Amino acid sequence: MTDILLQVRHLHKTYRQRTGTLGLHAHTIHALDDVSLQLKQGSTLAVVGESGSGKSTLARGILRLLPLDSGEVIFDGQDFLALDKSALRTARRHIQMVFQDPFASLNPRMRVGEIIAEGLVIHGIGNTQQQHDSVVQMLEKVGLQADDASKYPHQFSGGQRQRIGIARALILQPKLLICDEPVSALDVSVQAQILLLLKQLQQEMGLSYLFITHDLRVVRHIADEVLVMQKGKVIEQGSVETIYNAPQQKYTQQLLSAIPGHGLRAITA
Amino acid sequence: MTEILRIHQLSISPAQSPERKLVNQVSLTLARGKTTCIVGESGSGKSLTALSVMKLLSPQLRMQGQVFFQGQDIGQLNETAMQHLRGRQMGMIFQEPMTSLNPVLTIGFQIGEPLQTHLGLKGQALKQKVAALLEQVGIDPTRADSYPDELSGGQRQRVMIAMSIACEPVLLIADEPTTALDVTVQAQVLRLLDDLKNRLQMAMLFITHDFGVVADIADEVIVMFRGEIVESGSVMQVLQSPQHPYTRALLACVPDAEGKKVLQPMTYDWLTPA
C-alpha cells in the first residue's frame, strides 16, 4: 500500500443553517456526506462539481483548515486527523495549497521573495542565504526571474501571480499539492500555460495533485482519476477515460454536455 | 439585413498620451438578429470597444472614429440623448453579477427601474411586466422581493439579463457574461441569451476570451490583439481555417473535452518576423 499517498474514508461535515422568522428554525446541510477517496503517489485526482457541491470543503477538511464531524484522513501512512498541534504543523509541510484567486491570495504588502520564503522561515529551514537561493531557484522553476523576488504582487499579471502562488506552495517540497480552481480565474491562453507548468512540475518533482475544478475540459488535460461530487456526495469516480467515454450517472452526463465548444468540435473535427 | 451597429475606424487613447493606441482602427458592423463575438485576451481592447458603443468610456480616454447606432452617429449625441438610448435601445450585461447589482435594492425594483424610467410603467402594470421578465429568464416571479445576496451567481446573472432586456433593446452588449459562472450554469445562460436574441431579434455583441463559447453562440467572429483586429469572418471561416497565427495560437490553448489535442502555450513568435 506504499503507493497510496492519501486515503480519505467516510468524511462527514454538516453545517446548521437558520431559516425562517428570526432564524428560529434550523436545518442541517450536509457539506460532505460520506466522502471517500484515494490518491496514488505521483498522480492527479480531479474533484469535479458545481459550486456548493462540497469540493472546497473537502480540500479544507483534508488540510484541517476546518473541523470535520467524522471520518479518517490517512496521509503518507499517518492518521492526519489525530495529530496534535505541533505534529500537525510539521506534517502540513508536506501538503500545500494553491488557491483560486491570484489577486486575493497574495499579501499586497509583502515582496514576492518574502511571500515565497515564508514557509521556509516558519519551518526554520536553512539560513537567510540558503532561503534566498531556494526562492530564486523556485522562481526560475515556475518561469519567473530572480529579480522578481524584490517586486510586489500588484506588479504582476494574473497568470504570473498564479505562478507565484505555485512557487510558494512548492518551496517546501511537499508531497501533495491541493489546487483549488487554480486556473478558473485566468484567460484561456494563460490557463494553458499554467496547466502545462503544473504537469511539468509534477514530473520533475514527483508531485501528487488533488485538483479541484468545475471545468471538465481542464480535467481532461490534467487528471488521471476523476471524482464527481454533487451536494456533498461522491456520485461517480473512475479513470479519466471511463468518466468521459462511459459516464454512468445522469449528473456526470449533464456536466459533460455543458462543456462549451460542442460547436467547436463539430467545426474543427 | 438591417444594420444596427456600425463602428468605423474606432481608436481609443489615454488623454495623457494620445500616441498610445489602446484600440486602433477597429471597424465592424452588426445586423439585427445576429451575434458577433469579440475574442481576445485581457488588455486586447475588447471591453473598451464595447464601452465606447455606449459612450461609457472613462473621461481620461479619448475616442476617435465613429460609432453609428441605427444610422445615427452617437458622437453627435449629448449625454441626455445617450441616456434615452442606454437601457432603452441598448442593453448591457457585465461580467460580475455580484458587483453590478445594488445589494440594498430588491431584484424586482432593479428590473423595474428601466421600465419606469423609459416606458413610464407603474403600479400593477409594472409588477406584471417584472414578473413576466423574471419568468422569461427562468426565475420564479415570487422572488421579485429577494435581494441580490439571496440568489446564486447564475440567478444574479439572469437578473442582469432581465434588466438589460426589460425595454426590449435592439442591441445587447454582453461583456464576458458567463466567465464567472460554473460550466453547467454557463451553458444555461448561453442558451438563454441565444433564445432571447432570436425571440426579440436583437443584435448581440458578445465579448469573451473562450473560443469554446464562441463556437456555441457566434455568427461572426472578430479576433483582437493589442487593440487591433487581427482576423474577422464568419464563425465557420475563423474556426475552421484561421488565417492569422494569433488566432491559431489562441485556438491551440483551448482544452478539448476529448483530450486528443496537445495543449500549446500561447506563443508570440510570429510578432518578430524571421
Interface residues (C-beta under 8 A of the other chain):
Chain A: E50 S51 G52 S157 G158 D187 V188 S189 V190 Q191 A192 Q193 L195 L196 H214 D215 L216 R217 V218 R220 H221 V240 Y244 Q254 L255 L256 S257 A258 I259 P260 G261 H262 G263 L264 R265 A266 I267 T268
Chain B: E41 S42 S152 G153 D182 V183 T184 V185 Q186 A187 L190 H209 D210 F211 G212 V213 V214 A215 D216 V235 M236 L239 Q240 A249 L250 L251 A252 C253 V254 P255 D256 A257 E258 G259 L263 Q264 P265 M266
